[in-house]
Amino acid sequence: MPSKLLSVVLLTACIGFGGLLGWTLVGDATGTVAYMGAGALLGIAVIRLLRMWIRLDPFSIIGGAVGVISGALASNLITWGIQRNLERLEIGLLIYVTVTMILCLVGLQLGSTKGRELKKKSETGKEKVRDVIGILDTSVVIDGRIADVCETGFLCGDLIIPQFVLKELQMIADSSEATKRTRGRRGLDILNKMQKLSHVVIIIEATDYPSVKEVDQKLIEMAKETGYAIITNDFNLNKVAEVHSIQVLNINQLANALKPVVLPGETMKVQILKEGKEHGQGVAYLDDGTMVVVDNGRRYMGKTVEVTVTSVLQTTAGRMIFAVMKV
């Protein structure tokens, strides 16, 4: 960035040049002051251009150049008719310089802004194509199964953990309630475990949305802005994301999809653990947690029996298997 001394020297030189030009062309105090003002505008514009040029990327520079050229062309179109109808050449020249400077500055600002936006879209597109898997929410980190999936090698790439999700995990870990505190610390341990995996990169994203209070809504905003999927096992967040046409990777749905297929007529051995809701029913569970309701199985509580599957019910909460004692 240009130093203050250089800025002062440049501005003084432009004002002096404007005054000299005004005195030469007009020859009176009014014209000289007017041209000095135009020189000051020119100096400010040059200083601002230099500052922007030093810190901007090529996209912004190209966009700014296009904006300046567009501003100059627009100025010529606007002032051409005005200058033709003015008797005094110096007034027309002053109007031309002033309008040109204003439009070029506006074009520079708009062009550089659009250039930055174009760069951001270009970089975002490259990252999406590259290897970003999705954005982690609080529930899926605490759940921990995402770490197991990554550990097996089924997921390879970048996982984004927003700073506001990390902050929520820290708040849960610092909770006065023992249960919440345990869950929060488990989530932080899961993140540490995932950071050690070679084929998965955990990226902490600092972007925040101060106007949005709810963490789930912040996730929605980030997903809409970046185009990435949300990785969660929160049923409500899943539904809200679907309303916004956001891709969701739900760990619960993945777990249900990976459960072994059970067909009516198959036999299996289960241990009756408790009685069911209906008279005489017994309830057992498979290794993956699937509930098995056994007709007339109550009297076998605590025992391992062989049953025959009669039907399978798939619900949003999971899968239920209905069976009878094998004859």
N, C-alpha and C positions, 0 to 999 in steps of 0.2 A: 504494500500500500504506500502511495506517495507520502513523504514526510510533510509535516506542517509547513516547514520552511519552503520546500519546493512548491507546495500549493499556494502559499502567499506570493512567491516570486512569479509563478505562472499567472495568477489572477491579476497581479499588478501589471504584468507585461501586456495582458489582453486589454485591460482598461486603458493603459497608456497608448496602445496601438489604436484602439477605438477612438480615443480623443484626438490623436494625430490625424487619423483618417477623416474624422468629422471636421476638424479645423481646415484641412486641405480642401475637402469637397464643398463645405458649407461656408466656412469663414466667419461664423458668429458663435456666441456662447451657447445658444439653445441647441444648435446642431451638434456642437462639440459634446455637450452633456448627454444628448441622446445617443451619440455614437459610443461614448464611454459606457453608458448603460448596456448597450448591445455587446460591447467588449466584455463587460462583467458577466453577462449571461453566457457568452462564449467560453470564458475562463472557467466558470462553474461547471458548464457542460463537459469541458475537456477533463477537468479534475475528476468529476464523477465517472467519466468514461474510463480514465486510467485506473481508478480504484476498482471498478467492476472488472476491467480487463485482467487485472492481476489475480483476482481471486475466483474468477469464473472458469468453468469448464468449456471445452470447445463447442458443445451444444448451445450453451448460453451465448457465447461470443458470436456464433453464426446467426443465431436467432436475433441478437441485438443488432448485428450488421444489416440484416434484412429489414428490421424495424426502422433503422435510421434511413436507409435508402427509400423505404416506403414513405416515411415522414417527409423527406426532401421532395419526392415526387408530388405528394399531396400538397405541400406548400407552394410549389410552382403552379399547380392547377388553381389553387385558391387565390394567390396574389397576382396572377397574370392579368386578369381583367382589372383589378384594382390599380395596378401600376400604370396601365394604359390610360386611365381616366384622371390621373393626378398630374397637375402642372409642374409641381416641384419634384425633381428626380430624387433628392435626398430623403424626402418623406416616404416615397415609394420604396426606396432602398431600406429604410429603417423598418418599415412594415414587413418587408420581405425577410430581413434578417431575424426579426422578432418571431414571426410566425414559423419560420424554418426551424429556429432553435427549439421552440415549444413542441412542434410536431416531431422533431427528431428525438427529443428527450422522451416524449410519450412512446414513440416507436421503439426506442432503445429499451425502455422498461418493459413494454409488452412483449417484445421479441425475445429478450433474455428470459423472461418468465416462462414463455411457451417453450423455449429451448430446454429449460430445466425440467419442465413437465415431460417433454419428449424423452429426455435422458432417463428419467425415473421410470417411465413406462417401458423403455427398452431394457433397463436393468431388471425390472420386475419380471418381464417376459422371459429373460434368460434364466433367472433363478427358478421360475416355475418349471421350465423345460428341463433344467439341470437335475435337481434331485431333492427338492423340498417335499417332505411327506405331508406335513400339516401342522396345525397349531394345537398344542396341548392345553386342555382345561384342567382345573383343579381336581375334579373328581377322578379323572383317568390317571392322574399322577398318584393320588392317594391309593387308588385301587391296586396299582402295581403290575397288573397283567401286561400292560404295554411294554414293560421292561423285559418280561419273559418272551414276548413276541419278537422284540428286537434282538434278544440274545440268541434266538434260534436262527437268525439270519433272514427271516421272511421280510423284514423291513430294513432297507439300507438307504441312508441319505440324511437330510437335515430335518430335525424336529425343532419347531419354534416354541419357546416358552416365554410368553409375554412377561414383562416386569411386574404388571399388576397381578398376574396369577402367582408369581413368585412371592409377591408381597402378601397376598392372601394366605399362602401356605405358611409363611413366617408368622402371621397373626394367629393362625390356628395352632401352630407349634408352641406359641407363647401363651395359649389360652389357660385360664385358671382351672378349667374342667379337665380332668385326667383323660377322659375319652377323646376329647378334641385334641388335646396336646399330643396324645399317642398317634392319632391319625396324621396330624401335621408333621410330626417328626418322621413318620413312615414315608410321607410324600417327599420330604427332603432327602431321605436316605435313598429312595428310588431314583431321584434325579442324579445323585452322586454315582449310583450304580450305572446308570445309563451313560453318564459322561465318560466312563472308563471303557465303553465299547468302542472298538476301532472302526466299525462300519456305520456307526450312527454319530452324528454331530448335534449336540444340543446348543441351539442359538438363543441367547437371551435378548429379546427384542424390547428396546426401551420405549417404543412408541406408546403413548398414552392418549386417552380421550377425556380430558378434565371435565367436560360438560356432561359426561355419562357416568352415573354413580355405580350401577350394577356391573359386576365383573362379567356376567353372561352377555350383557348387552355390549360391553367393550369388545368381547370376543367376536360378536356378530359384526360389529363395525370393522374390526381388523380383517376378518375374513372377506367382507365385501370389498374392502380397499385393496387387499393383496390378491384375492382370488384363490387363496389356499383353503384346504379342507379343515374342518374342526374335528379333532380327535377327542371323543368323550364317551362316557357311559351314562350321562345324565339324560333321562328320558325327555324332560321338559325342554332342555336346551336343544336336543335333537329335533323336536317338533318345531320350535321357533326358527331354527336354522333352515329347515325344509320350507317353511313359509317364505323365507327370504331367498329361496333357490340357492342355498349354500350347501356344498357337498359335506357330508358328515361321515366320519369313520367311527362307528359305534362298536366298542369292544364287546358289549353284551351280545350284539347281533353276530359278531364274529364267533364268539364262544358258542352260541346256539347253532350256527352254521357248521361248526366243527364237531358237534356231538354225533356219536354213531347213529346211523339210521336204524330204527326199530320198526318192524312190520308186524301187523296182526298175524297171529299164528306162530310166531317165534317163541321159544322158551328161554328162560333165564333163571338164575338163582339169586334170590334177594333175602335180606334179613328184615323181618317185620319188626319195626321199632316202636310203633305206637298205633293207637286205634284211629280210624277215620271218622269223618263227619256222619256218614250213614251207618245204620245198624249193621254190625258184623264186619265192617270194613277194617282192613289193616293197611298201614302205610309203611313203605320202605323207600330207600333212596339209592340211586346208582352212584358210582364213584364221581361222576361229573355233577352231582347234585340234583339230577332229574328225579321228580317225585313219582313213585309207583304206587297206585291205589289198587289193593288186592281185595277182591270180593270174597267175603267169608274168611278173611285172613286174621281177624282179631284174635282168635283162639291160639294162633301160632306166634304171638308176640314174644320177641327175644330169640326166635328160632330162625334158621336159614332154611328156606323152602324153595321148591321149583315151581314156577308159575308160567302160564301161557298168556301172551299178550292178546288182548281183544280189540283195543283201539288206542290211538295216539291223538292227543289234543294239543295243538300248538297255539299258544297265547302270546300276548305282548310281554308277559312276565317270564315266559319260558315254555317248557314242554312238560306235559303230564302223560303218564302211561297208565292205562287201565288193564288189569289182568285178573285172571282167575287161577285157582289152584289147579295144577296139572293133574289130570286124572291118571 
